[in-house]
Amino acid sequence: MTVLGKEIRMKRLLNNETGKLLGVAVDQAVARGVFEQLMPIERKVNEIAAGGPDSITMHKGLAETCFKEHADQTSFILKCSTFSPWQPNFDTWVTDVEEAAQLGADAVSMGCIVGGDDQPEQLRNLGLISGQAFKYGLPMIAHIYPRGNQIPKEEQGDWKHVAYAVRTGAELGVDIVKTKYTGDPESFAKVVASSPAKVVVAGGNIGEEARDYFQMARDVIDAGGIGITFGRFVWNTEDPTSIVKALKFVIHGNASVNEAVEYYEELTKVNR
């Protein structure tokens, strides 16, 4: 498969008008334990897809049971690795790019933690799978975070460590790097500038109000990031469809935080 395959899939992955990405991940059960909010998973995926995100990231077993009916609504990113509640800083392979191609994935993703004793092995894995992705013409996404045991916890949000994580992904052939937000657009702009790869932010747990997440999305876009991949903030709500639509308004509609909040409140009133 030629480079054309990657170009075609990248166009399916990113919004055609803005070139940006709103992703939703539902791969958390293996990594963090089973959440009641992701049960039943089929219903939750239906609610997310109804909002029209640009992508949904999931493991291969869920793709077999949940994704097919949504193939015309969103793109499919296959998660090729996972950590666990007992190994929170080590992602192990659970599939490969050949299987991703067989499943019809638009892209593949792999986790990688830098700054720890096992960084050499994790970088080796990332380099190998990015080579596979290039061979098969699939965009490569890496979830790279500077939270290894050699970096003090209070320093893990420092922009220089986050920039190192992002630049490392770019140097190993990653097309889109998903990483943590540094807390403000000024420092995150330095992270974006550190790497030729496209940069997105992991949603994480940053606040209790929808406004907090709309603000982060606005700041990330203003700092030069191409988008955000959300997990808990989307599926851990009573109305995932409205959350996705409001986030799209920020990322693709260039809405302000206040406009996004007002739009979200209007959507939830209609759906009550």
N, C-alpha and C positions, 0 to 999 in steps of 0.2 A: 504494500500500500504506500502511496506517495504522500508527499507533504500536502497535496490537495485534500486528502482525507482529513487532516487536522484542521485545515482552513474551513472546510465545510462544517465540521463538528463545532468549531469555535463560534461560527455564526449561529448555530443552533443554541449554543450555550449562553452567549451574551445577547443582551437586548439589541436588536438591529438598529434602532434609532439612536440610542445613547452609548452603546458599547459598554454598558455597565451590567452588574450582576446582583440580583437578589436571590440568594439561595436559602433553602431550608434543609436542615439535616435531621434525619430520624434514625440515626445509627447509634443512639446513646445506650440502648439496653445492654449490649455486651460490654461497653466501656464503663458504665456507671451503675448498672443494675436496672431492673424493670420498674418503670414508672406507671402508676395507674393512669396517668394522663395519656399514655400511649397505648391504652387498651380500650377497645380493640384497635389494633394498628390499622386495619383496613379503613375504618371510619375516619380516623385521624388523618390519614393520607388523603382521603377524599376531600376533607374539609380544607386541607392545605392547598391541594391542587386547584380547588375551586377559586382560590384567590389569584391564581395565575403567576406563581413565582417563576423565575427564569430557570431554576433547577431544583431538584430534590436529590439529596445524597442519601444512599441507603446501602445495606449489605445485600449480597446476591440472593439470599433466601427471601427477603422481603420483596425484592424486585420481581421475583417469580410470581408472587401472590398479590402484590399491590399496585404495580406500576403500569401494566399493559394498557389499562383503560384510560390512562392519563397521558399516553405518549404524544397525543396531539396538543396537549396543553402546556407541557413543560419538558425540560431536558432531564436526562438521567445521568447522575454521577455515581459510579460504582466505588464504594469504599473498599480498598484492597488490603487494609490493615486495621488493627484495633488494639487499644490498651484494655485494661480491666481494672476493677476495683482493687485488685491485689497487686497489679503491676501498673500503677497510674502513669509512669513515665517511660514505658516501653511499648512501642507498637510492633506487633508481630504480623507477618504476612498471613492472610486468610484466603487470598485468591491471586490471580495474576491478570495481565492485560489480555492474554488470549481468551480467557473466559469472559472478560469484559466485552470483547468484540463479539463473542458468541451471544451474549445477552443483549446486544444492541446498545450498549452504553455510549453516551456522547462524550464522556470524559472519565478518567480514573483519578482517585485520590489516595494519598497515603499520609499517615501521621509520622512525625519525626520530632524528637526532643533534642535540643542542643544544650550544651553546657553540663553534661553529665558524664559519668564514667563510661557509659555505653554509647556515647556519641559516635565512635568509629563504626560500630556495627550498624547503627541506624542510618548513618550517611551512606554506607555501602548499599544498604537495602534501597534507599531512595535513588541512588545513582543507577542501580540495576533496573528498577521499575521505570524510571524516566527513559531509559534506553529502549525498553520494551514498548513504551507508549509511542515513542518516535517511530519505531518500526511499524507499528500497526496504525499510525495516523490518528491517535487519540490525544487530545489535550491532557496535560499532566498537571494536577493540582496537588499541592502539599500543604498539610496542616503543620506548621513549624512554630514551636514555642520555646523560648529560652527559660526552661524551668528545671534543668538538670541539677543534680545534687552539688555541683561545684559553683553554682551561682546562688548567693544568699537570697532568700525569699524577698527581702526588702529591695533587692536590686533587679528582680526579674522583669519589672515593668520599665526599666531604664531604656530609653530609645536606642542606645548603642547596642544593647543586647538584642533588642527586637530587630534592629537593622542588620545585625550579624545573621540572625535567623533567616531573614528575608533574602539577603544577598547570597547566603549559602544555597538556598533553594534555587535561585537564578543560576548560580554557577554549576549546579548539577542538572540543569536542563528543565527545570520546572517552569511551566507557563504562567500559572497563577499561584501565588503564595497566600495562604490564609494564616493570619497570625493574630496576636492580641493587640488591642488598642492601647496606646501609651497614655491615654487620659486627656490629651488636649491636641487640637489640630496643628499647633506649631511644631511640637515634637514629632507627631506622626508624619508631617510633611517631610521631615528628615529621613524617616524610615522609607517612605515612598521614593525619595530621591536616591536612596542608597542602592537601588536595584533596577535592572531593566525589565524584570518580571512584573506582571500585573499584581497588585496587592489588594486583598480583601481582608476584612476583619471578622473575627469570630464574635458572635453576639455576646456570649458570656452572661454573667449575672451582675448587672451594673446598677440596678435600682429597682424600685417597686412600682413605678408609674410608667405608663406607655410613653409619656413625654421624654423620660430619660433615654429610652431607646431610639426614639425619633431624633433626639438631639445628637446621639452618637452617630447615627446614620448621616445626618446633615454634616457633622464635623468631618467624618471620614471622606465624604465626597468632596467637601471644600478643601481638604488637605491633599487631594490627588489620588486617593484610593478609588478603585472601580466598584466597590460595593461591600456587602456584608452577607455572611452566611449565618442565619439565626437557627437556633434549636429550641431551647426551653421557652424563650420569650414567645415564640409562635405557638407551639403545640401545648404549652402549659396554660392555655387560656380557654375560656368558654367559646370564643369565636375566632378561631384561627384564620378563617377566610377574610374577615374584616381587618385583622392585623396585617396580613399580607398585602391587601389592597392599599392600606395606609402607608406601609413601608415603600411600596412601589411609587406612591405619590411623591415621596421624598427623593428616592434614588433615581427614578426615571422622569418624574414630573417636576423636579427642581423645587418642590414645595418647601416652605419654611416650616419650622417646628410647630408654630401656632396653627398654620393651615392644615398640617397633618393631624394634629389633635382634634381640630374641628371636624375634619373629614371622618376620622375614626369614630367620633361620637355620633355623627349622623348615621354612619353605617350600622353601628350597634343598636341605635334606636329602631331602625328599620327591621333589623333581624330579631328583635325581642318578641 
